[in-house]
Amino acid sequence: MKEIRVGIIGTGVISHRHMKNYEKIPNVKVVAACDIDKAKLDAWCARYGVADAYTDYRELLARDDIDSVDVCVHNNLHAPL
């Protein structure tokens, strides 16, 4: 089965809940994360072992090796992202 590679935008409260679920799904790997708060982003990536961190969501979206993007920001920001 093909590995599904995920990028997460937003490393706040809901992202932790999502990560707990991703960890239970075979063949899913979170490979990148993005947040405007660099310190929070770095701590989040260290906690979950995610190597690629971005402070600009456009850089994450420009990658061609990500199969799915999980938007974990406030609901009113989903559409703009």
Secondary structure, 3 states (H helix, E strand, C coil): CCCEEEEEECCCHHHHHHHHHHCCCCCEEEEEEECCCHHHHHHHHHHHCCCEEECCHHHHHCCCCCCEEEECCCHHHCCCC
